[in-house]
Amino acid sequence: MKKHFHPLGNWRRNVLLLTAASSFGLLLPACSSDSSDSQSSGNGAEAGWGGETYSQGVITEMTEIKPGEWKITAERPAGKEEVAAVLRHFDGKVDTLQGQALQGKMQEYSRANPENRANGTGMMDILMWSSIGYMAGRFLTPNTGAYGNSGILQRNQGWRANVARERQTGRGFFGRGFSGAGTSANAGISESRSTARTAPRPGIRSSAPSGRSSRFGSRGGSRGFGG
């Protein structure tokens, strides 16, 4: 077959050929990476969050008053990124939940429960209503039923207010031993924006068993929240 060559000088014919090629999709876009770039940038600030963490952490003490039923029996402020839950089991065993073990359980709970379980009494139900859960953005106002003593909740209102202020400035939740530093403002824990509870009621009696009163607030001279 005889091939026909069109001289470059014939610009009118070249324009017609280019127009026909583009109409059939034969010409590639100038920047083929635009879609992938926009997709990666569309992940939002959360994917690449690198903001400052809260200026204080918190230590929460929880007591199992009877099998399967827990209460928050003490809380105290702690150093930056110092986050832990001291667990006093009904059988007398005491252990501490922190680092990736704590983070993993909170992530798992938030995936299974978009909202905190208001009437739940299990260990993680109560922990997510604690100040640890508050730092992770799990509720707007406290659940008084999660606390064994109204004074615990009332004394930490100033601490919570400070966390709320710092959250507005872009600070986020992260604890020592957590994984994924700088990737999430809530350490990979899903926030719960719509949960709202009533204000603390006075006169809530402590339901912690006798002989297990909290030593937080007297140990090492620390007096806990608002002391």
Residue pairs with C-beta under 8 A, 6 or more apart in sequence:
6 13
6 14
6 17
8 14
18 27
21 27
46 184
46 185
47 183
48 182
48 183
49 172
49 182
49 183
49 184
49 185
50 182
51 170
51 171
51 172
51 185
52 170
52 171
52 172
53 80
53 81
53 171
53 172
53 173
53 174
54 80
54 81
54 135
54 163
54 166
54 171
54 172
54 173
55 80
55 162
55 166
55 171
56 77
56 78
56 79
56 80
56 159
56 162
56 163
57 77
57 78
57 79
57 80
57 81
57 82
57 83
57 135
57 175
58 75
58 76
58 77
58 78
58 82
58 83
58 130
58 131
58 132
58 135
58 159
59 75
59 76
59 78
59 82
59 83
59 84
59 85
59 86
59 216
60 72
60 74
60 75
60 84
60 85
60 86
60 127
60 130
60 131
60 132
61 72
61 73
61 74
61 75
61 85
61 86
61 88
61 214
61 216
62 70
62 71
62 72
62 73
62 85
62 86
62 87
62 88
62 123
62 126
62 127
62 130
63 70
63 71
63 73
63 88
63 148
63 208
63 209
63 212
63 214
64 70
64 87
64 88
64 89
64 90
64 123
65 71
65 90
65 148
65 207
65 208
65 209
66 90
67 90
68 121
68 122
69 121
70 121
70 122
70 123
70 125
70 126
70 127
71 126
71 146
71 147
71 148
71 207
71 208
72 126
72 129
72 130
72 146
72 147
72 148
72 152
73 88
73 148
73 149
73 152
73 206
73 208
73 212
73 213
73 214
74 152
74 214
74 215
74 216
74 217
74 224
75 130
75 131
75 152
75 156
75 216
75 224
75 225
76 216
76 217
76 222
76 224
76 225
77 156
77 159
77 224
77 225
78 84
81 174
81 175
81 176
82 175
82 176
83 98
83 102
83 132
83 135
83 173
83 175
83 176
84 96
84 97
84 98
84 102
84 175
85 96
85 97
85 98
85 102
85 127
85 130
85 132
86 94
86 95
86 96
86 216
87 94
87 95
87 96
87 97
87 123
88 94
88 212
89 95
97 105
97 127
98 175
98 176
98 177
99 175
99 176
99 177
99 178
100 177
100 178
100 179
102 132
102 175
102 178
103 175
103 177
103 178
103 179
103 187
103 188
103 189
105 124
105 127
106 124
106 127
106 128
106 132
106 133
106 136
106 187
106 189
107 187
107 188
107 189
107 190
109 124
109 128
110 128
110 136
110 138
110 189
110 190
110 192
111 190
113 128
114 190
114 192
115 192
115 194
115 195
116 125
116 128
116 129
116 133
116 138
116 139
116 143
116 192
116 195
117 125
118 143
118 145
118 195
118 197
119 145
120 126
125 146
126 146
127 133
128 136
128 138
128 139
129 138
129 139
129 142
129 143
129 146
130 146
131 156
131 159
131 160
133 139
134 142
134 160
134 163
135 163
135 173
136 173
136 186
136 187
136 189
136 191
137 167
137 173
137 186
137 189
137 191
137 192
137 193
138 189
138 191
138 192
138 195
139 192
139 195
139 196
139 197
140 193
140 194
140 195
140 196
140 197
141 196
141 197
141 198
141 199
142 153
142 160
142 197
142 200
143 197
144 150
144 153
144 197
144 198
144 200
144 201
144 204
147 153
147 204
148 204
148 206
148 207
148 208
149 204
149 205
149 206
149 208
150 200
150 201
150 202
150 203
150 204
152 224
152 225
153 200
154 200
154 226
155 224
155 225
155 226
155 227
156 225
156 226
157 226
158 225
158 226
159 225
159 226
170 185
172 184
172 185
172 186
172 187
173 185
173 186
173 187
173 189
174 181
174 187
175 187
178 187
180 187
180 188
208 214
216 222
216 224
217 223
217 224
217 227
